[in-house]
Amino acid sequence: MKKYSLALLLVGCLYFYTKVELPSSNPKLYAPLTGDDLKKVVITSIESAHHSIDLSIFSLTDHEVIKALNRKAKAGLEITIHYDPKHSGPLKKQLDPHIALIPWKKSSLMHQKVLIIDDHLSLIGSANFTLSSLMVHDNIIMGLDCSKFAEALKLNRPFIYFHKNQTIHTYHLPSTTALKHLITLIDSAMTSIDVALFTLTHPQIIEALTSAHERGVRINLTLDSSCASRFKHPELNPRAHRGYELLHEKMALIDNKIFIFGSANWTKAAFKRNRDILVIIDPLNPTQQRKVRRHFRLLSK
């Protein structure tokens, strides 16, 4: 009877695991704070691969993700991983030898978090592929099924994706164009700017937020406690994230309709030196808007 019960439990777990909804041509946002399991999303996406997996990642240490990649390598899939060797484990020892490992050799950071499946399914956001980043810390990921979008990500090219009545701008950093677009959006804010960041130190962005505050725009700024404790400004008064987990997100919501996120902290290093990504969705559709607004409300508690 106990074995039978255990078998039912395992079947139930497997069934629950397959319930993860993979992205479609309609961009989908995933965040633990609003009930999504990022680890399941990542592993289910890897398991769905048929011929290729491309990963650009700052830190890869999660054992289950590594096992999923190894299973696919043993099945004959072509797998390429660009990674920052200073912030990942001993990957050569942990990964199948058929996986192509390309370490970042510059003094700057390989700070992207991009997974591409079969040259069409993409996951992009702020989460590293570590146990804590996927399961504990506050992060957000966008999933999208589009071959042209995936191609641009692989080639590190800027891209504009049009879907129904919205556009998605994807910038590969370093990029002065991305910084200008971000500041233009802050300067154009009419009523509100909600911001949740791990780190905010870029002087031009701080200046733009200050100008918005001075013209009457409501600024709701939440920083990870490590950054908030060092952030001194006469007008901007950030809220320190209260959770024990890291506020690892890099996101903003302008006038409740334009959503900015990605892997890039709002620092000089991100926009001038690091390999990073900034994504701008304009405008959010109703489903995305409800999710993002709820996300910010939960962060504020």
Sine and cosine of phi, psi and omega as CSV:
sin_phi,cos_phi,sin_psi,cos_psi,sin_omega,cos_omega
0.00,0.00,-0.65,0.76,0.01,-1.00
-0.90,0.43,-0.66,0.75,0.02,-1.00
-0.89,0.45,-0.64,0.76,0.00,-1.00
-0.90,0.44,-0.68,0.73,0.03,-1.00
-0.89,0.45,-0.65,0.76,0.01,-1.00
-0.90,0.43,-0.64,0.76,0.02,-1.00
-0.89,0.46,-0.67,0.74,0.04,-1.00
-0.89,0.46,-0.63,0.77,0.01,-1.00
-0.90,0.44,-0.68,0.74,0.01,-1.00
-0.91,0.42,-0.67,0.74,0.04,-1.00
-0.89,0.47,-0.67,0.74,0.02,-1.00
-0.88,0.47,-0.66,0.75,0.02,-1.00
-0.90,0.43,-0.67,0.74,0.02,-1.00
-0.91,0.42,-0.63,0.77,0.01,-1.00
-0.90,0.44,-0.69,0.73,0.02,-1.00
-0.89,0.46,-0.63,0.77,-0.03,-1.00
-0.88,0.47,-0.63,0.78,-0.03,-1.00
-0.97,0.23,-0.09,1.00,-0.02,-1.00
-0.98,0.22,-0.12,0.99,0.02,-1.00
-0.88,0.48,0.78,-0.63,-0.01,-1.00
-1.00,0.03,0.91,-0.41,0.02,-1.00
-0.97,0.24,0.38,-0.92,-0.04,-1.00
-0.90,0.44,0.38,-0.92,0.09,-1.00
-0.80,-0.60,-0.26,-0.96,0.05,-1.00
-0.93,0.36,-0.27,0.96,0.11,-0.99
-1.00,0.02,0.92,-0.40,-0.08,-1.00
-0.82,0.58,0.74,-0.67,-0.05,-1.00
-0.88,-0.48,0.71,-0.71,0.03,-1.00
-0.98,-0.22,0.71,-0.71,0.01,-1.00
-0.85,-0.53,0.73,-0.69,0.05,-1.00
-0.45,-0.89,0.74,-0.67,0.01,-1.00
-0.85,0.52,-0.57,0.82,-0.06,-1.00
-0.89,0.46,-0.44,0.90,0.02,-1.00
-0.95,-0.32,0.39,0.92,0.20,-0.98
0.98,-0.18,0.08,1.00,-0.01,-1.00
-1.00,-0.06,0.52,-0.86,0.04,-1.00
-0.97,-0.26,0.99,-0.17,-0.08,-1.00
-0.89,0.46,-0.58,0.82,-0.01,-1.00
-0.90,0.43,-0.66,0.75,0.05,-1.00
-0.91,0.42,-0.64,0.77,0.02,-1.00
-0.87,0.49,-0.73,0.69,-0.03,-1.00
-0.91,0.42,-0.76,0.65,-0.06,-1.00
-0.93,0.37,-0.64,0.77,0.05,-1.00
-0.88,0.47,-0.62,0.78,0.04,-1.00
-0.90,0.43,-0.69,0.72,0.04,-1.00
-0.88,0.47,-0.70,0.71,-0.01,-1.00
-0.91,0.42,-0.38,0.93,0.00,-1.00
-0.98,0.18,-0.17,0.99,-0.08,-1.00
-0.92,0.39,0.60,-0.80,0.01,-1.00
-0.92,-0.40,-0.54,0.84,-0.05,-1.00
-0.68,-0.73,-0.42,0.91,-0.04,-1.00
-0.44,-0.90,0.48,-0.88,0.09,-1.00
-0.67,-0.74,0.78,-0.62,0.08,-1.00
-0.84,-0.54,0.78,-0.63,-0.05,-1.00
-0.75,-0.67,0.78,-0.63,0.16,-0.99
-0.88,-0.48,0.87,-0.49,-0.21,-0.98
-0.53,-0.85,0.61,-0.79,0.06,-1.00
-0.96,0.27,-0.73,0.68,-0.05,-1.00
-0.65,-0.76,0.82,-0.57,0.04,-1.00
-0.80,-0.60,0.96,-0.27,0.01,-1.00
-0.68,-0.73,-0.18,0.98,-0.08,-1.00
-0.92,0.39,0.82,-0.57,-0.11,-0.99
-0.91,0.40,-0.61,0.79,-0.01,-1.00
-0.94,0.35,-0.60,0.80,0.08,-1.00
-0.91,0.42,-0.68,0.73,0.03,-1.00
-0.89,0.46,-0.66,0.75,0.04,-1.00
-0.89,0.45,-0.65,0.76,0.02,-1.00
-0.89,0.45,-0.66,0.75,0.04,-1.00
-0.90,0.43,-0.66,0.75,0.01,-1.00
-0.90,0.43,-0.64,0.77,0.04,-1.00
-0.87,0.50,-0.67,0.74,-0.01,-1.00
-0.94,0.33,-0.57,0.82,0.06,-1.00
-0.91,0.42,-0.67,0.75,0.03,-1.00
-0.92,0.40,-0.42,0.91,0.05,-1.00
-0.99,0.15,-0.03,1.00,0.10,-1.00
0.99,-0.14,0.15,0.99,0.00,-1.00
-0.97,0.26,0.49,-0.87,0.07,-1.00
-1.00,0.09,0.88,-0.47,-0.08,-1.00
-0.81,-0.58,0.78,-0.63,0.04,-1.00
-0.80,-0.60,0.74,-0.67,-0.02,-1.00
-0.80,-0.61,0.89,-0.45,0.18,-0.98
-1.00,-0.07,0.78,-0.63,-0.11,-0.99
-0.52,-0.85,0.33,-0.95,0.09,-1.00
-1.00,-0.06,0.95,-0.32,-0.12,-0.99
-0.90,0.43,-0.37,0.93,-0.01,-1.00
-0.97,0.26,-0.27,0.96,-0.11,-0.99
-0.81,-0.58,0.31,0.95,0.11,-0.99
-0.82,-0.58,0.27,-0.96,0.00,-1.00
-0.97,0.24,-0.20,-0.98,0.03,-1.00
-0.96,0.27,0.97,0.24,-0.17,-0.99
-0.90,0.44,-0.55,0.83,0.00,-1.00
-0.88,0.48,-0.53,0.85,0.01,-1.00
-0.99,0.15,-0.48,0.88,-0.12,-0.99
-1.00,-0.05,-0.42,0.91,-0.10,-0.99
-0.98,-0.21,0.48,-0.87,0.04,-1.00
-0.83,0.56,0.68,-0.74,-0.05,-1.00
-0.89,0.46,-0.29,0.96,0.02,-1.00
-0.98,0.18,-0.17,0.99,0.04,-1.00
-0.98,0.17,0.78,-0.63,0.01,-1.00
-0.99,0.15,0.91,-0.41,-0.01,-1.00
-0.98,-0.22,0.82,-0.57,-0.02,-1.00
-0.84,-0.54,0.98,-0.18,-0.04,-1.00
-0.97,0.25,0.53,-0.85,0.07,-1.00
-0.98,0.20,0.81,-0.59,-0.12,-0.99
-0.93,-0.37,0.04,1.00,0.00,-1.00
-1.00,0.06,0.26,-0.97,0.02,-1.00
-0.96,0.29,-0.34,0.94,0.08,-1.00
-0.98,0.21,-0.01,-1.00,-0.05,-1.00
-0.99,-0.15,0.64,-0.77,0.32,-0.95
-1.00,0.10,0.99,-0.10,-0.18,-0.98
-0.95,-0.32,0.09,1.00,0.01,-1.00
-0.93,0.37,0.37,-0.93,0.16,-0.99
-0.68,-0.74,1.00,0.07,-0.12,-0.99
-0.76,-0.66,0.80,-0.60,0.08,-1.00
-0.86,-0.51,0.80,-0.60,0.00,-1.00
-0.84,-0.54,0.82,-0.58,-0.04,-1.00
-0.93,-0.36,0.83,-0.55,0.10,-0.99
0.81,0.58,0.51,0.86,0.07,-1.00
0.87,0.48,0.40,0.92,0.04,-1.00
-0.54,-0.84,-0.52,0.85,-0.03,-1.00
-0.99,-0.14,0.83,-0.55,-0.09,-1.00
-0.83,-0.56,0.65,-0.76,0.19,-0.98
-0.87,-0.50,0.75,-0.66,-0.09,-1.00
-0.54,-0.84,0.70,-0.72,-0.01,-1.00
0.09,-1.00,-0.56,-0.83,-0.11,-0.99
-0.96,-0.27,-0.09,1.00,-0.14,-0.99
-1.00,0.03,0.82,-0.57,0.22,-0.98
-0.96,0.28,0.30,-0.95,0.00,-1.00
-1.00,-0.07,0.90,0.44,0.09,-1.00
-0.84,-0.54,0.33,-0.94,-0.02,-1.00
-0.87,0.50,-0.73,0.69,-0.05,-1.00
-0.92,0.38,-0.63,0.78,-0.04,-1.00
-0.94,0.35,-0.60,0.80,-0.03,-1.00
-0.99,0.14,-0.47,0.88,-0.16,-0.99
-0.91,-0.42,-0.34,0.94,-0.14,-0.99
-0.87,-0.50,-0.80,0.60,-0.13,-0.99
-0.96,0.29,0.38,-0.93,0.05,-1.00
-0.98,0.20,0.88,-0.47,-0.01,-1.00
-0.59,-0.81,0.21,-0.98,0.08,-1.00
-0.59,-0.81,0.59,-0.81,-0.01,-1.00
-0.75,-0.66,0.63,-0.78,0.16,-0.99
-0.96,-0.29,0.70,-0.71,0.09,-1.00
-0.93,-0.37,0.63,-0.77,-0.02,-1.00
-0.49,-0.87,0.71,-0.71,0.04,-1.00
-0.96,-0.29,0.99,-0.15,-0.03,-1.00
-0.35,-0.94,0.86,-0.51,-0.07,-1.00
-0.91,0.41,-0.61,0.79,0.00,-1.00
-0.93,0.36,-0.61,0.79,0.06,-1.00
-0.90,0.44,-0.71,0.70,0.01,-1.00
-0.89,0.46,-0.64,0.77,0.01,-1.00
-0.89,0.46,-0.69,0.72,0.02,-1.00
-0.89,0.45,-0.62,0.78,0.05,-1.00
-0.89,0.45,-0.69,0.72,-0.02,-1.00
-0.90,0.43,-0.58,0.81,-0.04,-1.00
-1.00,-0.01,0.03,1.00,-0.04,-1.00
0.81,0.58,0.74,0.67,0.02,-1.00
-0.94,-0.35,0.59,-0.81,0.14,-0.99
-0.90,0.44,0.50,-0.87,-0.07,-1.00
-0.49,-0.87,0.56,-0.83,0.11,-0.99
-0.89,-0.47,0.87,-0.49,0.01,-1.00
-0.97,-0.25,0.81,-0.59,0.02,-1.00
-0.97,-0.25,0.80,-0.60,0.02,-1.00
-0.64,-0.77,0.93,-0.37,-0.04,-1.00
0.83,0.56,-0.90,-0.44,-0.06,-1.00
-0.97,-0.23,0.31,0.95,-0.02,-1.00
-0.80,-0.60,0.38,-0.93,0.09,-1.00
-0.85,-0.52,0.55,-0.84,0.07,-1.00
-0.83,-0.56,0.93,-0.36,0.07,-1.00
-1.00,-0.02,0.77,-0.64,0.07,-1.00
-0.86,-0.51,0.87,-0.49,0.00,-1.00
-0.93,-0.36,0.69,-0.73,0.12,-0.99
-0.99,-0.15,0.84,-0.55,-0.03,-1.00
-1.00,-0.08,0.48,-0.88,0.18,0.98
-0.95,0.30,0.55,-0.83,-0.05,-1.00
-0.28,-0.96,0.85,-0.52,0.11,-0.99
-0.96,0.28,-0.49,0.87,0.02,-1.00
-0.90,0.45,-0.66,0.75,0.02,-1.00
-0.89,0.45,-0.68,0.74,0.02,-1.00
-0.89,0.45,-0.69,0.73,0.01,-1.00
-0.88,0.47,-0.66,0.75,0.01,-1.00
-0.90,0.44,-0.69,0.72,0.02,-1.00
-0.87,0.49,-0.73,0.68,-0.02,-1.00
-0.92,0.39,-0.60,0.80,0.06,-1.00
-0.87,0.49,-0.65,0.76,0.02,-1.00
-0.91,0.41,-0.66,0.75,0.05,-1.00
-0.89,0.45,-0.68,0.73,-0.01,-1.00
-0.91,0.41,-0.44,0.90,-0.05,-1.00
-1.00,-0.02,-0.06,1.00,-0.02,-1.00
-0.86,0.51,0.68,-0.74,-0.05,-1.00
-0.97,-0.22,-0.64,0.77,-0.13,-0.99
-0.81,-0.58,-0.66,0.75,-0.13,-0.99
-0.46,-0.89,0.50,-0.86,0.15,-0.99
-0.70,-0.72,0.91,-0.42,0.08,-1.00
-0.98,-0.20,0.79,-0.61,-0.07,-1.00
-0.75,-0.66,0.71,-0.70,0.11,-0.99
-0.72,-0.69,0.90,-0.45,-0.13,-0.99
-0.67,-0.75,0.52,-0.85,0.17,-0.99
-0.96,0.29,-0.69,0.72,-0.03,-1.00
-0.61,-0.79,0.72,-0.70,0.09,-1.00
-0.73,-0.68,0.95,-0.32,0.02,-1.00
-0.66,-0.75,-0.14,0.99,-0.09,-1.00
-0.92,0.38,0.86,-0.50,-0.10,-1.00
-0.89,0.45,-0.58,0.82,0.00,-1.00
-0.93,0.37,-0.61,0.79,0.02,-1.00
-0.94,0.35,-0.67,0.74,0.05,-1.00
-0.88,0.48,-0.65,0.76,0.03,-1.00
-0.89,0.45,-0.66,0.75,0.01,-1.00
-0.91,0.42,-0.66,0.75,0.04,-1.00
-0.90,0.43,-0.63,0.78,0.03,-1.00
-0.90,0.44,-0.69,0.72,0.02,-1.00
-0.88,0.47,-0.64,0.77,0.03,-1.00
-0.89,0.45,-0.69,0.73,0.04,-1.00
-0.86,0.50,-0.67,0.75,-0.05,-1.00
-0.93,0.36,-0.43,0.90,0.03,-1.00
-1.00,-0.07,0.17,0.98,0.15,-0.99
0.98,-0.18,0.09,1.00,0.05,-1.00
-0.97,0.24,0.73,-0.69,0.02,-1.00
-0.96,0.27,0.84,-0.54,0.02,-1.00
-0.95,-0.30,0.90,-0.44,0.07,-1.00
-0.94,-0.33,0.99,-0.12,-0.15,-0.99
-0.94,-0.35,0.88,-0.48,0.07,-1.00
-0.88,-0.48,0.79,-0.62,0.00,-1.00
-0.85,-0.52,0.44,-0.90,0.14,-0.99
-0.85,0.52,0.56,-0.83,-0.11,-0.99
-0.84,0.55,-0.53,0.85,-0.01,-1.00
-0.91,0.42,-0.58,0.81,0.03,-1.00
-0.99,0.13,-0.65,0.76,-0.04,-1.00
-0.86,0.50,-0.58,0.82,-0.03,-1.00
-0.92,0.38,-0.38,0.93,-0.02,-1.00
-0.98,-0.21,-0.16,0.99,-0.11,-0.99
-0.99,0.12,0.94,-0.35,-0.01,-1.00
-0.89,-0.46,0.88,-0.47,-0.02,-1.00
-0.50,-0.87,0.69,-0.73,-0.08,-1.00
-0.93,0.37,-0.38,0.93,-0.08,-1.00
-0.89,-0.46,-0.61,0.79,0.01,-1.00
-1.00,0.09,0.81,-0.58,-0.06,-1.00
-0.87,-0.50,1.00,0.05,-0.10,-1.00
-0.95,0.32,0.51,-0.86,0.12,-0.99
-1.00,0.01,0.76,-0.65,0.06,-1.00
-0.98,0.18,0.76,-0.65,0.03,-1.00
-0.87,0.49,0.77,-0.64,-0.15,-0.99
-1.00,-0.02,-0.27,0.96,-0.06,-1.00
-0.95,0.32,0.37,-0.93,0.06,-1.00
-0.96,0.29,-0.38,0.93,0.02,-1.00
-0.98,0.18,0.32,-0.95,0.05,-1.00
-0.95,0.31,0.63,-0.77,0.26,-0.97
-1.00,0.07,1.00,-0.03,-0.16,-0.99
-1.00,-0.09,0.01,1.00,-0.06,-1.00
-0.96,0.28,0.36,-0.93,0.06,-1.00
-0.70,-0.71,0.98,0.19,-0.18,-0.98
-0.58,-0.81,0.38,-0.92,0.04,-1.00
-0.51,-0.86,0.51,-0.86,0.05,-1.00
-0.82,-0.57,0.88,-0.48,-0.06,-1.00
-0.96,-0.29,0.83,-0.56,0.01,-1.00
0.80,0.60,0.51,0.86,0.03,-1.00
0.87,0.49,0.33,0.94,-0.02,-1.00
-0.64,-0.77,-0.49,0.87,-0.01,-1.00
-0.98,-0.22,0.83,-0.55,-0.09,-1.00
-0.92,-0.40,0.78,-0.62,0.00,-1.00
-0.87,-0.49,0.76,-0.65,0.01,-1.00
-0.36,-0.93,-0.09,-1.00,0.04,-1.00
0.57,-0.82,-0.44,-0.90,0.00,-1.00
-0.99,-0.16,-0.16,0.99,-0.16,-0.99
-1.00,0.06,0.84,-0.54,0.24,-0.97
-0.94,0.35,0.38,-0.92,-0.04,-1.00
-1.00,0.00,0.96,0.29,-0.05,-1.00
-0.74,-0.67,0.29,-0.96,0.08,-1.00
-0.88,0.48,-0.66,0.75,-0.04,-1.00
-0.86,0.50,-0.64,0.77,-0.03,-1.00
-0.90,0.44,-0.69,0.73,-0.10,-1.00
-1.00,0.06,-0.31,0.95,-0.07,-1.00
-0.94,-0.34,-0.40,0.92,-0.16,-0.99
-0.75,-0.66,-0.68,0.73,-0.19,-0.98
-0.98,0.21,0.38,-0.93,0.16,-0.99
-1.00,0.06,0.98,-0.22,-0.11,-0.99
-0.68,-0.74,0.07,-1.00,0.01,-1.00
-0.68,-0.74,0.66,-0.75,0.11,-0.99
-0.83,-0.56,0.76,-0.65,-0.04,-1.00
-0.85,-0.53,0.69,-0.73,0.01,-1.00
-0.79,-0.61,0.88,-0.48,0.06,-1.00
-0.97,-0.24,0.83,-0.56,-0.08,-1.00
-0.60,-0.80,0.91,-0.41,-0.19,0.98
-1.00,-0.03,0.21,-0.98,0.14,-0.99
-0.91,0.40,0.60,-0.80,0.14,-0.99
-0.98,0.20,0.21,-0.98,-0.09,-1.00
-0.82,0.57,-0.65,0.76,0.00,-1.00
-0.91,0.41,-0.72,0.69,0.03,-1.00
-0.89,0.45,-0.66,0.75,-0.03,-1.00
-0.89,0.46,-0.70,0.71,0.03,-1.00
-0.87,0.49,-0.67,0.75,-0.03,-1.00
-0.91,0.41,-0.72,0.69,-0.05,-1.00
-0.92,0.38,-0.68,0.73,0.01,-1.00
-0.90,0.44,-0.66,0.75,0.06,-1.00
-0.89,0.46,-0.63,0.77,0.01,-1.00
-0.85,0.52,-0.75,0.67,0.00,-1.00
-0.91,0.41,-0.60,0.80,0.03,-1.00
-0.89,0.46,-0.68,0.73,-0.01,-1.00
-0.92,0.38,-0.58,0.81,0.03,-1.00
-0.91,0.41,-0.50,0.87,-0.08,-1.00
-0.98,0.18,-0.20,0.98,-0.05,-1.00
-0.98,0.21,0.00,0.00,0.00,0.00
